[in-house]
């Protein structure tokens, strides 16, 4: 999607259905988003929440969108009564992302993955965005196959993770997967190699700061609490 050119101020107030025709503009794309995905704009009952100001008098903007992410600017009112803006990073898909802890016997399989955001290598577990039309377990199995060439013999749900509640409006499903072999890693995705370590060693690497990836640390903790750590 081409980055939008803002509308003139006189055209800011648009009905939501205009987004179907003009979603190349930040404001109409926001109207379209509110119309199509209202679950992203709910507020809890009771006092103390940050309030989303209502459309159309205080429209927000979709500042950027591609096949995977949307950067959204919301107009809000804080609990002290002040108004302002808040930035959120949303997924373009309704299906949640997944992260999968591969278990090879009693050991854990880690991958060394180069991440552009930090411009460095990280030890982590396979993960990815949810593919449209696939259930969480199917997406988890797909990521294992794509990233380490492994087939899941058993998938064990480990619950939901919100990796960064300060900016990411994203829930990721955590799984453990029992596998029998590790195949070819996805070098084209920036994965350099796979490494098999004991569950305890993986926890020690996290404790020592060798593993800093939040998904991996959370999956190790959830797996330990579920009795999967040996």
Backbone bond lengths (Angstrom), bond angles and torsions (degrees), N, CA, C in turn:
res aa  C-N    CA-C-N  psi(-1)  N-CA   C-N-CA  omega(-1)  CA-C   N-CA-C  phi
1 X - - - 1.461 - - 1.521 109.72 -
2 X 1.325 117.54 133.89 1.456 122.46 179.98 1.522 110.04 -72.04
3 X 1.334 117.21 135.99 1.451 121.25 177.75 1.517 109.66 -59.08
4 X 1.328 116.63 134.56 1.454 121.55 -168.20 1.521 112.49 -79.11
5 X 1.318 114.80 154.70 1.461 123.37 170.65 1.519 107.10 -100.50
6 X 1.353 119.75 125.33 1.464 120.63 -176.07 1.526 112.02 -58.64
7 X 1.321 114.33 146.76 1.459 120.72 174.47 1.517 110.66 -74.12
8 X 1.335 118.40 154.44 1.457 120.14 169.92 1.521 110.60 -59.48
9 X 1.309 116.82 150.55 1.456 121.45 -176.63 1.531 111.71 -55.19
10 X 1.314 118.74 -35.75 1.458 121.75 -177.01 1.518 112.88 -67.01
11 X 1.338 117.87 -15.28 1.457 120.86 -178.80 1.519 112.49 -107.16
12 X 1.337 118.62 12.13 1.453 121.03 -175.55 1.534 112.60 -64.68
13 X 1.334 118.50 -36.47 1.458 120.65 -174.02 1.522 108.80 -84.37
14 X 1.351 116.21 103.37 1.453 121.98 -176.52 1.524 109.14 -128.27
15 X 1.320 118.60 141.83 1.458 120.02 173.59 1.519 110.82 -67.54
16 X 1.332 116.70 155.20 1.461 120.79 -174.41 1.516 112.17 -59.29
17 X 1.348 118.02 -37.10 1.455 119.40 -175.61 1.521 113.34 -66.52
18 X 1.329 116.98 -15.85 1.458 119.50 176.55 1.525 110.58 -62.79
19 X 1.325 116.13 -26.76 1.457 119.74 178.87 1.511 113.13 -58.03
20 X 1.343 116.78 -28.25 1.456 119.59 178.64 1.530 111.56 -64.61
21 X 1.328 116.30 -27.29 1.454 120.84 -176.58 1.523 112.91 -104.22
22 X 1.336 117.46 -24.66 1.462 120.60 -169.96 1.524 111.80 -130.47
23 X 1.344 118.09 37.33 1.456 118.60 -175.92 1.532 113.07 -77.19
24 X 1.354 116.13 14.05 1.453 119.28 171.51 1.517 111.50 -88.65
25 X 1.332 117.75 -0.50 1.458 121.06 177.50 1.527 108.77 -107.56
26 X 1.323 119.22 148.28 1.466 120.93 -177.09 1.522 113.67 -59.22
27 X 1.346 117.43 -41.85 1.451 120.31 -175.24 1.531 112.33 -75.30
28 X 1.331 117.13 -42.63 1.455 118.49 179.70 1.530 111.29 -71.10
29 X 1.348 117.53 -31.05 1.455 119.99 174.58 1.521 110.59 -64.19
30 X 1.327 117.06 -36.47 1.463 121.47 177.22 1.523 110.10 -66.51
31 X 1.329 117.42 -43.00 1.462 121.14 177.07 1.522 110.45 -60.09
32 X 1.322 115.95 -43.04 1.457 120.72 179.83 1.523 110.52 -64.06
33 X 1.334 117.40 -40.96 1.454 121.76 179.60 1.518 110.91 -62.90
34 X 1.336 117.23 -44.83 1.465 120.72 179.02 1.520 111.14 -63.19
35 X 1.308 116.27 -34.18 1.461 120.93 -179.28 1.527 111.02 -73.19
36 X 1.344 116.93 -41.15 1.455 121.15 -173.89 1.532 113.50 -86.68
37 X 1.341 117.07 -28.82 1.467 119.82 -176.47 1.526 110.31 -132.70
38 X 1.331 116.80 67.35 1.477 120.42 -176.37 1.516 113.66 -61.96
39 X 1.357 117.45 -21.93 1.462 119.48 -179.87 1.521 112.49 -62.91
40 X 1.332 117.51 -19.94 1.460 121.15 178.76 1.530 112.63 -79.99
41 X 1.329 116.72 -4.94 1.466 120.27 -173.63 1.527 112.15 -126.57
42 X 1.312 117.72 21.95 1.457 121.39 177.69 1.526 110.11 -81.32
43 X 1.320 116.14 161.21 1.462 122.43 176.57 1.518 108.60 -134.35
44 X 1.335 118.42 141.86 1.462 120.42 177.88 1.522 110.43 -71.55
45 X 1.309 115.61 155.94 1.461 120.15 175.68 1.528 109.71 -77.47
46 X 1.335 115.57 159.97 1.455 120.04 178.53 1.515 112.26 97.55
47 X 1.331 115.05 175.06 1.456 121.57 -175.77 1.524 111.42 -86.74
48 X 1.332 114.78 158.76 1.451 121.40 169.18 1.509 116.42 98.16
49 X 1.333 118.58 -8.85 1.463 119.95 179.76 1.520 110.49 -81.97
50 X 1.319 116.25 156.13 1.460 121.73 172.53 1.521 107.34 -79.43
51 X 1.322 116.91 122.17 1.460 122.48 -172.04 1.527 111.08 -89.22
52 X 1.320 115.91 134.01 1.460 120.74 171.15 1.518 108.58 -82.89
53 X 1.320 116.85 124.00 1.449 120.01 179.32 1.514 110.16 -75.39
54 X 1.319 115.76 143.67 1.451 120.91 -166.99 1.507 114.67 -79.19
55 X 1.304 114.30 147.73 1.454 124.01 170.32 1.517 108.00 -76.26
56 X 1.349 123.27 141.93 1.459 123.66 11.61 1.528 114.96 -104.03
57 X 1.346 118.56 -0.39 1.458 118.67 -171.56 1.531 111.82 -71.76
58 X 1.313 118.09 -25.95 1.466 120.72 179.79 1.525 108.99 -130.07
59 X 1.317 117.66 73.14 1.459 119.68 -175.61 1.520 112.06 -70.75
60 X 1.315 114.52 148.57 1.451 119.86 171.41 1.515 110.05 -96.25
61 X 1.328 115.48 -164.37 1.460 120.13 -177.67 1.522 110.20 -142.55
62 X 1.312 116.31 145.84 1.459 122.31 163.78 1.528 105.35 -97.86
63 X 1.330 115.55 101.67 1.462 120.14 -173.22 1.523 112.67 -77.40
64 X 1.345 116.09 -25.90 1.473 119.84 -179.99 1.519 108.12 -156.88
65 X 1.325 116.26 146.03 1.457 120.94 175.54 1.519 109.80 -153.33
66 X 1.353 115.11 138.55 1.455 120.58 169.96 1.528 107.62 -137.68
67 X 1.315 117.27 -161.75 1.460 120.37 -175.12 1.532 112.58 -68.39
68 X 1.344 117.33 -17.00 1.456 120.01 -174.45 1.522 114.24 -118.70
69 X 1.315 119.20 -33.18 1.466 121.58 -170.73 1.524 112.18 -133.40
70 X 1.322 114.52 154.77 1.460 122.24 170.85 1.522 108.24 -132.99
71 X 1.319 117.10 134.46 1.443 122.68 173.42 1.523 107.57 -102.96
72 X 1.328 116.38 116.01 1.459 122.51 -171.63 1.525 109.52 -117.03
73 X 1.336 115.37 136.35 1.464 121.42 173.90 1.526 108.03 -109.52
74 X 1.335 116.19 115.22 1.464 122.70 179.50 1.524 110.93 -99.67
75 X 1.316 115.56 145.91 1.463 121.63 169.36 1.529 107.62 -91.15
76 X 1.352 117.27 127.06 1.460 120.56 -172.39 1.530 111.50 -134.38
77 X 1.324 114.06 162.97 1.469 121.49 170.53 1.524 106.85 -121.81
78 X 1.346 116.22 125.05 1.449 121.73 -178.77 1.528 110.66 -81.46
79 X 1.345 117.79 162.81 1.460 120.07 -178.18 1.527 114.67 -57.02
80 X 1.344 118.19 -24.47 1.468 120.42 178.05 1.528 112.89 -84.08
81 X 1.339 117.00 4.08 1.459 121.05 177.56 1.512 115.18 95.03
82 X 1.326 117.55 -14.48 1.463 119.99 179.45 1.523 110.96 -71.82
83 X 1.344 115.42 145.31 1.452 121.01 176.80 1.526 110.04 -103.67
84 X 1.302 115.61 151.68 1.457 120.26 179.44 1.515 110.19 -169.72
85 X 1.309 115.40 -161.22 1.461 121.44 178.94 1.522 109.47 -124.08
86 X 1.318 114.39 153.40 1.457 121.62 176.32 1.517 108.44 -134.50
87 X 1.320 116.25 139.50 1.463 122.30 177.87 1.536 108.84 -98.31
88 X 1.335 115.19 135.96 1.464 120.78 174.09 1.522 109.55 -130.30
89 X 1.312 115.78 144.23 1.456 121.88 172.81 1.519 107.51 -107.12
90 X 1.345 116.20 116.62 1.452 122.20 -176.01 1.524 110.20 -111.11
91 X 1.325 115.86 159.83 1.455 120.23 171.46 1.525 108.91 -86.37
92 X 1.311 116.41 143.60 1.456 120.25 177.66 1.526 112.04 -77.63
93 X 1.336 117.64 -17.81 1.451 121.89 178.43 1.520 110.67 -98.04
94 X 1.314 116.26 148.90 1.461 120.38 174.41 1.525 111.60 -74.65
95 X 1.336 117.12 -30.55 1.455 120.50 -178.19 1.530 110.07 -70.91
96 X 1.337 118.08 134.19 1.470 120.01 -179.88 1.518 111.50 -71.39
97 X 1.326 115.27 155.15 1.443 120.59 172.97 1.516 111.21 -71.19
98 X 1.330 116.30 171.07 1.461 121.64 -178.95 1.524 109.68 -136.36
99 X 1.326 115.55 153.63 1.463 123.04 170.68 1.519 106.57 -137.84
100 X 1.341 116.06 134.98 1.464 120.80 -169.53 1.528 110.55 -126.92
101 X 1.327 116.06 124.94 1.462 122.66 176.28 1.530 108.45 -90.53
102 X 1.347 118.61 106.37 1.460 119.92 -178.07 1.531 110.51 -78.65
103 X 1.329 116.86 129.00 1.455 122.99 178.74 1.524 108.75 -112.90
104 X 1.327 116.03 114.12 1.458 123.04 178.07 1.519 106.65 -105.26
105 X 1.335 116.04 95.93 1.456 119.92 -169.22 1.520 108.67 66.50
106 X 1.328 116.32 -125.11 1.470 120.17 176.96 1.520 112.42 -96.51
107 X 1.339 117.08 5.11 1.456 121.77 -177.60 1.530 111.88 -99.25
108 X 1.319 114.77 165.71 1.463 123.22 178.22 1.518 108.93 -111.87
109 X 1.322 116.69 138.01 1.463 121.72 175.53 1.524 108.73 -100.06
110 X 1.325 116.19 123.11 1.454 122.75 176.84 1.530 108.75 -112.70
111 X 1.315 116.24 151.46 1.460 120.49 175.02 1.525 109.44 -119.17
112 X 1.318 114.77 145.48 1.468 120.63 176.02 1.530 107.11 -95.98
113 X 1.318 114.73 109.91 1.469 121.88 -168.95 1.522 109.61 -120.34
114 X 1.324 116.48 127.66 1.469 120.08 175.48 1.520 108.77 -82.17
115 X 1.327 116.68 128.28 1.458 122.06 -179.02 1.528 109.92 -114.48
116 X 1.320 114.52 125.29 1.461 119.95 -176.96 1.526 111.46 -63.96
117 X 1.331 118.14 -38.72 1.466 120.68 -175.13 1.525 111.85 -58.40
118 X 1.320 116.90 -40.26 1.468 120.47 -179.76 1.523 112.53 -97.98
119 X 1.341 116.98 -10.72 1.465 123.56 -178.67 1.529 112.19 56.62
120 X 1.344 114.98 42.44 1.458 119.22 177.96 1.523 109.15 -156.59
121 X 1.347 115.68 175.25 1.454 122.72 179.49 1.517 110.44 -89.23
122 X 1.329 115.35 146.11 1.467 121.59 177.75 1.524 109.62 -134.68
123 X 1.336 116.09 140.60 1.457 120.92 167.63 1.522 107.25 -85.24
124 X 1.324 115.65 124.76 1.453 119.77 -175.81 1.515 110.78 -155.41
125 X 1.331 116.28 -176.87 1.461 122.35 177.34 1.521 108.76 -107.97
126 X 1.331 118.22 161.15 1.460 120.07 178.02 1.522 111.81 -59.16
127 X 1.323 114.99 140.87 1.467 119.53 176.48 1.525 108.92 -158.46
128 X 1.324 114.98 166.58 1.453 119.39 178.87 1.506 111.23 -179.22
129 X 1.323 115.50 170.31 1.449 121.49 178.01 1.520 111.19 -73.49
130 X 1.327 115.43 156.81 1.453 120.01 179.04 1.517 111.94 -74.48
131 X 1.312 116.34 128.31 1.463 120.77 177.21 1.519 109.40 -80.28
132 X 1.310 116.50 138.83 1.456 121.74 -177.32 1.518 110.98 -57.51
133 X 1.338 114.91 132.82 1.451 120.62 175.31 1.510 115.46 86.01
134 X 1.348 118.43 -4.09 1.456 121.37 179.96 1.525 110.75 -104.24
135 X 1.324 116.13 141.18 1.455 121.41 173.95 1.520 109.42 -72.16
136 X 1.340 115.68 164.84 1.454 119.70 -176.90 1.512 113.44 -56.99
137 X 1.333 117.94 -45.30 1.452 120.95 -178.93 1.529 111.06 -63.72
138 X 1.327 116.92 -37.62 1.457 120.21 178.51 1.530 111.19 -66.56
139 X 1.326 116.26 -39.58 1.465 119.62 176.08 1.527 111.22 -64.43
140 X 1.338 116.63 -38.45 1.461 120.23 178.50 1.524 110.71 -63.16
141 X 1.332 116.44 -45.19 1.465 120.38 178.61 1.523 110.89 -62.64
142 X 1.326 116.65 -37.63 1.462 121.23 179.37 1.530 111.06 -64.17
143 X 1.320 117.46 -43.03 1.463 120.56 -179.69 1.531 111.42 -64.67
144 X 1.327 117.15 -38.70 1.463 119.63 177.01 1.520 111.29 -61.04
145 X 1.327 115.81 -45.49 1.460 120.53 -179.35 1.520 110.85 -63.99
146 X 1.336 116.83 -43.70 1.456 120.86 -175.72 1.522 112.80 -71.13
147 X 1.335 117.50 -39.15 1.473 119.61 -170.81 1.522 114.02 -93.18
148 X 1.345 118.01 -32.54 1.475 118.18 -179.81 1.528 112.33 -130.96
149 X 1.318 118.12 11.13 1.449 120.98 176.72 1.514 113.81 60.97
150 X 1.330 117.71 34.61 1.461 122.22 -176.08 1.521 110.92 -114.44
151 X 1.324 115.09 149.67 1.459 121.74 175.80 1.523 108.95 -106.36
152 X 1.318 116.31 131.29 1.461 120.85 -179.49 1.526 109.94 -77.96
153 X 1.335 116.64 117.11 1.460 120.80 174.04 1.519 110.82 -78.56
154 X 1.325 116.11 -30.99 1.462 122.69 177.26 1.520 108.30 -151.18
155 X 1.329 116.17 136.68 1.461 121.92 175.38 1.525 108.91 -114.35
156 X 1.324 115.41 129.44 1.464 121.87 -176.27 1.519 108.68 -118.37
157 X 1.341 118.79 113.32 1.470 120.20 179.57 1.523 111.39 -65.18
158 X 1.334 115.86 137.13 1.468 122.16 178.43 1.520 112.40 -118.71
159 X 1.326 117.20 13.82 1.460 119.82 175.73 1.522 113.69 94.22
160 X 1.310 114.36 -168.75 1.463 122.97 -172.99 1.522 110.60 -109.06
161 X 1.317 115.50 145.06 1.462 122.25 177.26 1.523 109.60 -127.58
162 X 1.335 117.10 134.25 1.463 122.46 167.92 1.532 106.62 -104.25
163 X 1.339 117.80 102.93 1.467 120.18 -168.56 1.524 115.53 -69.77
164 X 1.332 118.90 -27.86 1.465 120.86 178.94 1.517 107.88 -155.53
165 X 1.336 116.25 91.74 1.464 120.55 -175.27 1.523 112.76 -71.27
166 X 1.337 117.62 -8.80 1.458 119.92 179.15 1.515 113.66 -74.04
167 X 1.338 117.43 -26.66 1.463 119.43 -177.64 1.526 113.07 -143.12
168 X 1.334 118.64 -25.57 1.456 121.17 -175.55 1.523 111.15 -92.15
169 X 1.316 116.80 119.34 1.463 121.21 172.89 1.526 107.48 -91.31
170 X 1.312 116.22 64.17 1.455 120.69 -170.39 1.517 110.16 -138.25
171 X 1.329 115.28 130.76 1.457 121.72 172.04 1.517 107.92 -109.42
172 X 1.321 117.13 129.12 1.457 122.78 -179.41 1.520 108.66 -113.65
173 X 1.325 116.18 134.60 1.457 121.82 178.80 1.517 109.47 -88.13
174 X 1.331 116.76 127.55 1.458 122.64 179.10 1.529 110.01 -97.60
175 X 1.319 114.96 140.07 1.464 121.66 176.67 1.516 109.45 -137.31
176 X 1.330 115.03 154.62 1.457 121.63 159.85 1.521 106.72 -108.66
177 X 1.323 116.38 148.30 1.465 120.05 -178.64 1.520 109.18 -134.58
178 X 1.326 116.57 128.48 1.462 120.56 173.32 1.528 108.21 -86.52
179 X 1.331 115.15 125.21 1.464 121.23 -178.83 1.524 108.87 -127.18
180 X 1.333 116.07 163.86 1.457 121.10 -179.26 1.524 113.24 -107.49
181 X 1.328 116.66 -26.48 1.464 120.85 -179.25 1.520 109.54 -147.88
182 X 1.332 115.05 161.45 1.468 122.56 171.54 1.518 107.32 -114.79
183 X 1.325 116.23 128.13 1.448 120.64 -179.62 1.520 111.88 -98.14
184 X 1.317 115.47 -144.57 1.465 121.70 -179.44 1.522 109.99 -78.19
185 X 1.334 116.07 132.49 1.461 119.01 178.44 1.527 109.61 -80.55
186 X 1.318 115.87 160.45 1.471 121.45 -176.81 1.523 109.93 -82.61
187 X 1.344 116.60 82.24 1.461 120.78 -179.21 1.529 111.39 -59.51
188 X 1.341 116.54 -33.90 1.461 120.28 -179.03 1.505 114.01 -65.80
189 X 1.328 118.15 -17.28 1.462 122.12 177.36 1.520 112.44 -95.26
190 X 1.332 116.88 4.74 1.462 120.03 179.72 1.521 113.62 92.14
191 X 1.332 117.63 17.17 1.462 121.45 177.66 1.528 108.27 -93.62
192 X 1.318 116.33 121.52 1.467 120.68 -174.31 1.523 112.38 -87.35
193 X 1.322 116.65 -41.52 1.463 119.49 -177.17 1.520 109.36 -165.83
194 X 1.341 114.49 165.13 1.461 121.82 172.95 1.524 108.66 -109.38
195 X 1.315 115.42 153.76 1.461 121.65 -178.18 1.527 108.06 -140.31
196 X 1.315 116.72 133.75 1.466 121.44 178.93 1.526 108.89 -108.89
197 X 1.330 115.20 125.17 1.467 121.37 -179.39 1.521 108.90 -134.37
198 X 1.303 116.15 162.69 1.460 118.83 175.14 1.524 110.00 -67.59
199 X 1.318 115.85 158.14 1.465 119.80 179.08 1.527 110.24 -58.74
200 X 1.327 116.36 -42.50 1.466 120.00 -179.82 1.523 111.16 -64.02
201 X 1.332 117.18 -39.78 1.461 120.04 178.28 1.517 111.03 -63.81
202 X 1.326 117.17 -40.24 1.465 120.28 177.31 1.527 110.64 -60.43
203 X 1.316 116.76 -42.34 1.469 120.05 177.13 1.524 111.01 -64.12
204 X 1.314 117.02 -39.17 1.466 120.17 178.42 1.525 110.79 -65.57
205 X 1.334 117.43 -39.23 1.461 120.52 177.36 1.531 110.82 -62.21
206 X 1.323 116.37 -37.67 1.458 119.84 176.19 1.525 110.79 -67.31
207 X 1.326 116.41 -43.02 1.459 120.26 -179.41 1.515 113.20 -66.04
208 X 1.343 116.43 -30.02 1.461 121.23 -178.65 1.524 112.48 -88.96
209 X 1.320 117.53 -3.70 1.459 120.31 179.40 1.513 114.27 86.97
210 X 1.338 118.16 7.21 1.458 120.10 175.36 1.530 110.43 -74.76
211 X 1.316 116.21 -30.82 1.468 122.13 171.22 1.520 106.96 -106.24
212 X 1.328 116.03 118.96 1.472 120.21 179.03 1.526 112.03 -117.30
213 X 1.318 117.47 -5.36 1.459 121.71 -178.55 1.525 110.50 -68.66
214 X 1.339 116.68 124.40 1.457 121.25 -174.43 1.524 112.62 -64.41
215 X 1.339 117.32 -37.69 1.455 120.37 179.67 1.527 110.93 -61.93
216 X 1.320 116.09 -43.06 1.454 120.88 -177.84 1.519 110.94 -67.17
217 X 1.319 116.85 -44.49 1.464 120.51 179.80 1.522 110.26 -63.19
218 X 1.331 117.18 -43.30 1.463 120.46 179.84 1.522 111.27 -65.26
219 X 1.339 117.37 -41.33 1.457 120.01 -179.88 1.527 111.26 -65.22
220 X 1.322 117.39 -39.23 1.461 120.45 177.05 1.527 110.91 -62.25
221 X 1.332 116.33 -43.54 1.456 120.17 179.41 1.529 111.01 -63.87
222 X 1.335 116.66 -48.17 1.460 120.21 -179.00 1.536 110.73 -63.09
223 X 1.329 116.73 -39.94 1.463 119.65 179.14 1.526 111.03 -65.20
224 X 1.321 117.03 -40.89 1.472 120.57 176.88 1.523 110.22 -61.71
225 X 1.327 117.63 -44.96 1.463 120.71 179.65 1.523 112.01 -65.89
226 X 1.335 116.18 -27.15 1.465 120.32 178.11 1.516 112.71 -84.12
227 X 1.326 116.45 0.80 1.454 120.21 177.33 1.511 114.47 83.17
228 X 1.334 117.97 19.06 1.461 121.40 -177.63 1.511 112.46 -91.50
229 X 1.314 119.29 -16.99 1.462 121.60 -178.49 1.522 111.76 -75.46
230 X 1.297 115.52 135.85 1.476 120.58 179.55 1.523 109.50 -118.05
